[in-house]
C-alpha cells in the first residue's frame, strides 16, 4: 500500500539541481524583505504549498495546471522531473511531501483526537498505539473506520482480534480517515 494524492491534499514541492539558478522559478523564495526596511520576512506556508482543487489539479509554476489525484508522491515527482528535464532543467530532483495527512481517533481510547502523520502510511494498529491504546472497556471486535472515497462516505468495521485484519482494505489508513472505537456492552448499559 502507498498513499495516493486526493482532493484537498496540501503538497509541498521543491525542485533541486546542480544549477540553483535554473530551478529558481520552481521554488518559493526562502525569505523576502519588507518594503519598510531590511528586515527579512518569512513567507507564509500558503506561498509554497499546493492545494489539490476539487478537480484534482494543482497549478505548478511555469508548467501550469497538472492533474495529480490518484498519483503517489513518487509518481508525481517523476512526472514533474520529466516535464522539467524536457525544457527547463538538466537532471532535476523533485521532492514532494504531503503536509495534511491526518487521522481522527474517537471513542473509547486513552487519548482520542486528531493525529498528524509524518510517514507515507499508517496502520490501524499504529493509530491505536498513537492514541494511547485501547482501555479494557473498548470493544476490539467492532472498530468503525469512516473513509471518504470519490466524494462518498464508506463505512468499514474491523475486528482487531482476528488475523484477517491484515488483509482488510482499512488495515492501512488513508488521509482524513475517522476511526471510532465503541465501548463494550456492559459500559453502554452502565451509562444508561
DOFIKOL-368880 format. One record per residue (C-alpha): x, y, z. Coordinates in steps of 0.001 Angstrom, whole numbers, padded with zeros to 6 digits, always signed. Example, Ala and Ser with C-alpha at 12.3 -4.5 7.8 and 13.67 -1.06 7.14 Angstrom:
<nodes>
+012300-004500+007800;+013670-001060+007140;
</nodes>
This chain:
<nodes>
+000000+000000+000000;+001171+003506-000779;-000695+006728-000118;-002270+008342-003161;-002868+012053-003516;-006521+013006-003193;-008716+016114-003226;-007918+018879-000691;-004444+017478-000013;-001764+020042+000741;+001523+019339-001056;+004958+020805-000537;+007032+020550-003734;+010689+021537-004021;+012968+021265-007043;+016755+020925-006816;+019527+020819-009406;+023290+021334-009767;+022492+024792-011136;+020429+026579-008436;+019576+029470-010787;+017791+027125-013189;+015328+025951-010509;+014549+029392-009061;+011226+029749-010961;+010007+026438-009490;+010831+027132-005839;+009474+029785-003495;+011824+032360-002019;+013312+031264+001277;+012705+034764+002620;+011519+038151+001446;+012271+041703+002537;+009675+044169+003749;+009180+047432+001881;+009811+049432+005070;+013331+048236+005752;+015795+045427+005531;+014014+043171+007994;+013612+039721+006456;+010061+038426+006417;+009415+034729+006257;+006697+033865+003762;+003556+032150+004969;+003152+028458+004296;+000477+029194+001687;+003166+030730-000567;+004988+027445-001025;+002305+024806-000779;-000075+023494-003394;-003684+022673-002536;-005294+019989-004709;-008508+021562-006005;-011949+019984-006455;-010990+018876-009982;-007858+017112-008717;-005369+019665-010075;-002589+021885-008792;-001062+024871-010557;+002706+024495-010625;+004950+027443-011639;+005816+027518-015366;+004332+024040-016004;+000807+025238-015260;-002140+023043-014300;-001347+019403-013527;-003764+016597-012645;-002407+014882-009515;-005281+012936-007900;-004646+009191-007875;-000856+009517-008121;+001584+008622-005368;+004184+011172-004273;+006863+009292-006214;+004767+009100-009409;+004094+012847-009296;+007785+013588-008637;+008781+011505-011683;+006183+013262-013852;+007383+016731-012808;+011038+015704-013274;+010288+014549-016863;+008496+017800-017744;+011275+019911-016259;+014062+017893-017927;+012394+018237-021350;+012663+022035-021492;+013919+023763-018389;+016318+021990-016009;+019087+019446-016519;+018779+016464-014146;+016177+017928-011768;+015428+016331-008423;+011862+016826-007149;+010872+016254-003528;+007179+016112-002568;+005714+015979+000930;+002096+015531+001947;+001525+018137+004671;-002011+017427+005848;-002086+013641+006333;-004125+013185+009499;-006401+010597+011056;-009029+011232+013706;-009326+008764+016585;-012595+008881+018533;-014451+006921+021156;-013128+004525+023768;-009412+005398+023590;-006909+006646+026146;-006153+009820+024120;-008776+010462+021413;-008053+013276+018974;-006748+014183+015557;-003205+012992+014751;-000887+014293+012036;+001077+011568+010295;+004621+012268+009158;+005124+008963+007316;+003676+007877+003989;+001389+005337+005591;-000041+004242+008930;-001818+001087+010011;-004899+000921+012222;-002707-000665+014924;-000187+002204+014731;-003009+004734+015033;-004462+002982+018084;-000975+002986+019617;-000627+006734+018973;-003949+007287+020744;-002660+005542+023865;-004036+002038+023206;-007495+000687+023975;-008702+000581+027578;-010296-002604+028873;-013740-001092+028239;-013162-000813+024449;-014854-003192+022022;-011985-004663+019994;-014287-006657+017715;-016238-003782+016166;-013995-000794+015327;-015527+001588+012820;-013474+003260+010060;-015183+006073+008157;-013483+006894+004872;-014277+009266+002037;-013805+007743-001397;-014603+009824-004506;-016901+012091-002513;-018834+009195-000933;-018571+008107+002697;-017641+004452+003201;-018042+002612+006486;-015858-000384+007355;-015909-002492+010515;-012752-004129+011831;-012102-006839+014389;-008530-006343+015583;-008569-009710+017361;-008961-011502+014012;-005779-012154+011937;-007827-011340+008801;-007385-007682+009727;-004049-007716+007879;-005861-008231+004550;-008567-005634+005241;-008700-002600+002915;-008688-000465+006096;-005604-002008+007686;-003665+000905+006179;-005451+004142+006932;-005817+006907+004362;-005632+010633+004938;-008669+012054+006768;-009943+008637+007932;-012028+008675+011114;-011671+005717+013500;-014368+005198+016136;-013929+002658+018942;-017166+001822+020711;-017367+000759+024367;-018244-002799+025352;-021925-003556+026044;-021543-003509+029852;-020243+000060+029770;-023030+001110+027388;-025616-000322+029803;-023947+001357+032790;-024242+004734+031068;-027992+004358+030619;
</nodes>
